[in-house]
């Protein structure tokens, strides 16, 4: 008889032996105190911590406008949505949110999904059903959800070297001119913090008759005059055919969406199993997201403060000889280069210093590039940064991790 239990144990032990086994931190956020939180240890005791790795980049999950909108929506309509979008689950706040999101990205329509992962996976799979013979050109560092959607569709696909437009053009040039094509890429790549050349990619798409599919999940709310993302910042919104974003990062709630021409949205809505066969987002979430988007559109000062905090932390790490990796965005990655050391430093930061930052190991990043990924928000103070840099400096020495020269 097959030993099922042993198979699962072997799978877990393999992860542990590679130094990339992950333990969840039991964190309780306290309304109005972000990035402060309370951690519950295994023995039941509690510890005050500062969260340094949240994707709630601007603290909007704690913002009074968002919380109040969610509470008010529950009072008005209750908890759940009642079903799928096709079966009683198209709530008023969802419809209003889709209109707001479409306008934000200067598109005709938008479509909500239950997460950013589902938005990518469902849309990219569905496009291959709608466009027979589609050839997809995908950046080598695209999100796992994009990779899953592309693979699930089974079409011809080509992976181009990360942000390498010379390689991309060579692949496009070799593809049949009459075939439908799609370039799938991200704006901000969240592990390295680099930003794609949107203008150059769009130019290639036009030259070779390809559609563009842009993942802005780590940029929406954070870049552009109204926060619509890097495409808005770079003035190329009209060059993106389909933009995909999340409601779970800078917007501070949960969910995902795409925005595009009305006919594209209607086709995806009608064909995507990941949309059709799942219960829609609860109205409290869509009401909260709507309040968050409206606030972000009118609050450029949040984006200014966010960029300043990221730049300040990078410079402080560099001055202390901490090996912060080059990053042109708000992401602050610190190189460790070993999975065991990466987890050890993360554990010690949490237990001894109240600093919560998760180790980023394989398969999220390639082996040998393990890192700590910091995401400072406008709510992280200079005093918090002082404490963090002191702790990192002490642990870098204690764990004998390679440094870069201290800045002059």
Secondary structure, DSSP 8 states (H G I E B T S, - for coil): ---HHHHHHHHHHHHHHTT-------EEE-TT-TTEEEEE-TTS-EEEEEE-S-S-TT-GGG-HHHHHHHHHHHHHH-S---SBTTTT---HHHHHHHHHHHHHTT-SEEEEESSHHHHHHHHHHHHHHHSTT-EEEEETT--HHHHHHHHHHT-EEEEE-TT-HHHHHHHHHHS-TTS-EEEEEESB-TTT--B--HHHHHHHHHHHTEEEEEE-TTTTTTSSSSS--HHHHTT-GGG-SEEEEESSSTT-S--EEEEE-HHHHHHHHHH-HHHHTSB---HHHHHHHHHHHHHHHT-HHHHHHHHHHHHHHHHHHHHTT--B---SSS-EEEE---HHHHHHHHHHHHHHH-EE--EE-TTTS-TT--EEEE---TT--HHHHHHHHHHHHHHHHHTT--------
